[in-house]
């Protein structure tokens, strides 16, 4: 079974859309894909969600793409 068919995260590392890293949006606090090994964007999502739990992340209303999570300072 393909991982992306069961994954509930907005950005799935197994997405079959070749442009998913630039097209799919994720908000801080949302679910993170569990497919391993973790991609750079998943690691950044985990870091952000840890900050969300501590009420230390400010930009809860901004959407992010996997590409932005991997390339920008967030």
C-alpha distances in whole Angstrom, upper triangle without the diagonal:
4,6,9,8,8,11,15,17,19,18,14,15,11,13,13,17,19,22,20,22,25,24,22,24,24,27,28,27,24,20,19,16,15,13,15,18,19,20,24,23,21,24,27,25,25,29,29,28,30,33,32,32,36,37,38,35,37,35,33,34,33,29,28,25,23,26,29,27,27,31,33,35,34
4,6,6,8,9,13,14,16,15,11,11,8,9,9,13,15,18,16,18,21,20,18,21,21,24,25,25,21,18,17,13,13,11,13,15,17,17,21,20,18,21,24,22,23,26,27,26,28,31,30,31,34,35,35,33,35,32,30,31,30,26,24,22,20,22,25,24,24,27,30,32,30
4,5,6,6,10,11,13,12,8,9,6,8,10,13,15,17,15,16,20,19,17,19,18,21,22,21,18,15,13,9,9,7,10,13,14,15,18,17,15,18,20,19,19,23,23,22,24,27,26,27,30,31,31,29,31,29,27,28,27,23,22,19,17,20,23,21,21,25,27,29,27
4,5,5,8,9,10,9,6,8,5,5,8,10,13,14,12,14,17,16,13,15,15,19,20,20,16,14,12,9,10,9,13,15,14,15,18,16,15,18,20,18,19,22,22,21,24,26,25,26,30,30,30,28,30,27,25,25,24,21,19,17,15,18,21,20,20,23,25,27,26
4,6,9,11,12,12,10,11,9,9,10,12,16,17,15,17,20,18,16,18,18,21,22,21,18,15,15,12,13,12,16,18,18,18,21,20,18,21,23,21,22,25,25,23,26,29,27,28,31,32,33,30,32,29,27,27,26,23,22,20,19,22,24,23,24,27,29,31,29
4,6,9,12,12,10,12,10,11,13,15,18,19,16,18,21,20,17,18,17,20,21,20,16,13,13,10,11,11,14,17,17,18,21,19,17,20,22,19,20,23,23,21,24,27,25,25,29,30,31,28,30,28,26,26,26,23,22,20,19,22,24,23,24,27,29,30,28
4,6,8,9,7,9,9,9,12,14,17,17,14,16,18,17,14,15,14,16,17,16,13,10,9,7,8,9,12,15,14,15,18,16,13,17,18,15,16,20,20,18,21,23,22,22,26,26,27,25,27,25,22,23,22,19,18,17,16,19,21,19,20,24,25,26,24
4,6,9,8,11,11,11,14,16,18,18,15,16,18,17,13,13,12,14,15,13,10,7,8,7,9,11,15,17,16,17,19,16,14,17,18,15,15,19,18,16,19,21,19,20,24,24,25,23,24,22,19,20,20,17,17,16,16,19,20,19,21,24,25,26,23
4,5,6,9,11,10,14,15,17,16,12,13,15,14,11,10,8,11,12,11,7,5,5,5,8,10,14,16,14,14,15,13,10,14,14,11,12,16,15,13,16,18,17,18,21,21,22,20,21,19,17,17,17,14,13,13,12,16,17,15,17,20,21,22,20
4,6,10,11,10,13,13,15,14,10,11,13,11,7,7,6,9,11,11,8,7,7,8,12,13,16,18,15,15,16,12,11,15,14,11,14,17,15,14,18,19,17,19,22,22,22,19,20,18,15,15,14,11,11,10,10,14,15,14,16,19,19,21,18
4,7,9,8,11,11,12,11,7,8,10,9,6,7,6,10,12,13,10,9,7,7,10,11,14,15,12,11,12,9,9,12,12,10,13,15,14,14,18,19,18,20,23,23,23,19,21,18,16,17,15,11,10,8,7,11,12,11,13,16,17,19,17
4,5,5,9,10,12,12,8,9,12,12,9,11,10,13,15,15,12,10,8,5,8,8,11,13,11,10,12,10,9,13,14,12,14,17,17,16,19,21,20,22,25,25,25,22,24,21,20,20,19,15,13,11,9,13,15,13,14,17,19,21,20
4,6,9,10,11,12,9,9,13,13,11,13,13,16,17,17,15,12,9,6,8,6,9,10,8,7,10,9,8,12,13,12,14,17,17,17,20,22,22,23,26,27,26,23,25,23,22,23,21,17,15,12,9,12,15,13,13,16,18,20,20
4,6,9,10,12,10,11,14,14,13,15,15,19,20,20,17,15,12,9,10,7,10,11,11,10,14,13,12,15,17,16,17,20,21,20,23,25,25,26,29,30,30,27,29,26,25,25,23,20,18,15,12,15,18,17,16,19,22,24,23
4,5,8,9,7,9,12,11,10,13,14,17,19,20,17,15,13,10,12,11,13,15,14,13,15,13,13,17,18,16,19,21,21,21,24,26,25,27,30,30,30,27,28,25,24,24,22,18,16,13,12,14,17,16,16,19,21,24,23
4,6,9,8,11,13,12,12,15,17,21,23,24,20,19,17,14,16,14,16,17,17,15,18,16,17,20,21,20,22,25,25,25,28,30,29,31,34,34,33,30,31,29,27,27,25,21,19,16,14,16,19,19,19,21,24,27,26
4,5,5,9,10,9,10,13,16,19,22,23,20,19,17,15,18,16,18,19,18,16,18,16,17,21,21,20,23,25,24,25,28,29,28,31,33,33,33,29,30,27,26,25,23,19,17,14,13,14,17,18,18,20,22,25,24
4,6,8,9,10,11,15,17,21,23,25,22,21,19,17,19,17,18,19,18,15,17,15,17,20,20,20,23,25,25,25,29,30,29,32,34,34,33,30,30,27,27,26,23,20,17,13,12,12,16,17,16,18,20,24,24
4,6,6,6,8,12,14,18,21,23,20,20,18,17,19,18,20,20,18,15,16,14,16,19,19,19,22,24,23,24,27,28,27,30,32,32,31,27,28,24,24,23,20,16,14,10,10,10,13,15,14,15,18,21,21
4,5,5,5,9,11,15,17,19,17,16,14,13,16,15,17,18,16,13,14,12,13,17,16,15,19,21,20,21,24,25,24,26,29,29,28,24,25,22,21,20,18,14,12,8,8,9,12,13,13,15,17,20,19
4,6,6,9,10,14,16,18,16,16,14,13,16,15,17,17,14,11,11,9,11,14,13,13,17,18,17,19,22,22,22,25,27,27,25,22,23,20,19,19,16,13,10,6,5,5,8,9,9,11,13,16,16
4,6,8,11,14,17,19,17,18,16,16,19,19,20,20,18,15,14,12,14,17,16,15,19,20,19,20,24,24,23,26,28,27,26,22,23,19,19,18,15,12,9,6,7,6,8,10,11,11,13,16,16
4,7,10,13,16,19,16,17,16,16,20,19,21,22,19,17,17,14,16,19,17,16,20,21,20,21,24,24,23,26,29,27,27,23,23,19,19,17,15,11,10,7,9,9,11,13,14,15,16,19,18
4,7,10,14,15,13,13,13,13,17,17,19,20,17,15,16,12,13,17,16,14,17,19,17,18,21,22,20,23,26,25,24,21,21,18,17,15,13,9,8,6,8,10,11,12,14,15,16,19,17
4,7,10,12,10,12,12,13,17,18,20,21,18,16,16,12,13,16,14,12,15,17,15,15,19,19,17,20,23,21,21,17,17,14,13,12,9,6,5,5,8,10,10,11,13,15,15,17,15
4,7,9,7,9,9,11,15,16,19,19,16,15,14,11,11,14,12,9,12,14,11,11,15,15,14,16,19,18,18,14,15,12,10,10,9,5,5,6,8,11,10,10,13,15,14,16,13
4,6,6,9,10,13,16,19,21,22,18,17,16,13,13,14,12,9,12,13,10,10,13,13,11,14,16,15,15,11,12,9,7,7,6,5,6,9,11,14,12,11,15,16,15,15,12
4,6,9,10,13,16,18,20,21,17,17,16,12,12,13,10,7,9,10,6,6,10,9,7,10,12,11,11,8,9,8,6,8,8,8,8,11,12,15,13,11,14,16,15,14,11
4,7,9,12,15,18,20,21,18,18,17,14,12,13,12,8,9,10,8,5,9,9,6,8,11,11,12,10,11,11,8,10,11,11,12,14,15,18,16,14,17,20,18,18,14
4,7,10,13,16,18,20,16,17,17,13,12,14,13,9,10,12,10,8,11,13,10,12,15,14,16,13,15,13,10,12,12,11,11,13,13,17,16,14,17,20,19,19,16
4,7,9,12,15,17,14,15,15,13,10,12,13,9,9,13,11,9,12,14,12,13,16,17,18,16,18,16,14,15,15,13,13,14,13,17,17,15,17,20,20,21,18
4,6,9,11,13,10,11,12,10,7,9,10,7,7,11,11,9,12,14,13,14,17,18,18,16,19,17,15,17,16,14,13,12,11,15,15,13,14,18,18,19,16
4,6,9,11,9,10,12,10,7,10,12,9,10,14,14,13,15,18,17,18,21,22,22,20,22,21,19,20,19,16,15,13,11,15,16,14,15,19,20,21,19
4,6,9,8,10,13,12,8,11,13,11,11,14,15,14,16,19,18,19,22,23,23,22,24,23,21,23,22,20,18,17,14,18,19,16,17,21,22,23,21
4,6,7,9,12,12,9,11,14,13,13,16,18,17,19,22,22,22,25,26,26,24,27,25,24,26,24,21,19,17,14,17,19,17,17,20,22,23,22
3,5,8,11,12,9,11,14,14,13,16,18,18,19,22,23,23,25,27,27,25,28,27,26,28,26,23,21,19,16,18,20,17,16,20,22,23,23
4,6,10,11,10,10,14,14,14,16,18,18,19,22,23,24,26,28,27,25,28,27,26,28,26,24,21,19,15,17,19,17,15,19,21,22,22
4,7,8,6,6,10,10,10,12,15,15,16,19,20,21,23,24,23,22,24,23,23,25,23,20,17,16,12,14,16,13,12,16,18,19,18
4,5,5,6,9,10,11,13,14,16,17,19,20,22,23,25,23,21,24,22,22,23,21,18,15,13,9,11,13,10,9,12,15,16,16
4,5,5,6,9,10,11,12,14,16,17,18,20,22,23,21,19,21,20,20,22,19,17,14,12,9,9,11,8,6,9,12,13,13
4,5,5,6,9,10,10,12,14,15,16,18,20,21,19,17,19,17,17,18,16,13,10,9,5,7,8,5,5,9,10,12,11
4,5,5,6,9,10,10,12,14,15,17,19,20,19,17,19,18,17,19,17,15,12,11,8,11,12,8,9,13,14,15,13
4,5,5,6,9,10,11,13,14,16,17,19,17,16,18,18,18,20,18,17,14,13,11,13,13,9,9,12,13,13,12
4,5,5,6,9,10,11,12,14,16,16,15,13,15,14,15,17,15,14,11,11,9,11,10,6,7,10,10,10,9
4,5,5,6,9,10,10,12,14,15,14,12,14,13,12,15,13,12,10,10,9,12,11,8,10,13,13,12,10
4,5,5,6,9,10,11,13,14,14,12,15,15,14,17,16,15,13,14,13,15,15,11,12,16,15,15,13
4,6,5,6,9,10,11,13,11,10,13,14,14,17,16,16,14,15,14,16,14,11,12,15,14,12,10
4,5,5,6,9,10,10,9,7,10,10,10,13,12,12,11,13,13,15,13,10,12,15,13,12,9
4,5,5,6,9,10,10,8,11,12,10,14,14,14,13,15,15,17,16,13,15,18,17,15,12
4,5,5,7,9,9,9,12,14,13,16,17,17,16,18,17,20,18,15,17,19,18,16,14
4,5,5,6,5,5,9,11,11,14,15,16,16,18,18,20,18,15,17,19,17,15,12
4,5,5,6,5,8,9,8,12,13,14,15,18,18,20,18,15,18,20,18,16,13
4,5,8,8,11,13,12,15,17,18,18,21,21,23,21,18,21,23,22,20,16
4,5,8,11,13,13,17,18,19,20,23,23,25,23,20,22,24,22,19,16
4,6,8,11,10,14,15,18,18,22,22,24,22,19,22,24,21,19,15
4,6,10,10,14,15,17,17,20,21,23,20,17,20,21,19,16,13
4,6,7,11,11,13,14,17,18,19,16,14,17,18,16,13,10
4,6,9,9,12,14,17,19,20,17,15,19,19,16,14,10
4,6,6,9,10,14,16,17,14,13,17,17,14,13,9
4,6,8,10,14,16,18,15,14,18,19,16,15,12
4,7,10,13,16,18,15,15,19,19,17,17,13
4,7,10,13,14,12,12,16,16,14,14,11
4,7,10,12,10,10,14,15,13,14,11
4,7,8,6,7,10,11,10,12,9
4,5,5,6,9,10,10,13,11
4,5,5,6,9,10,13,12
4,5,5,6,8,11,12
4,5,5,5,8,8
4,6,6,8,7
4,6,8,9
4,7,9
4,6
4
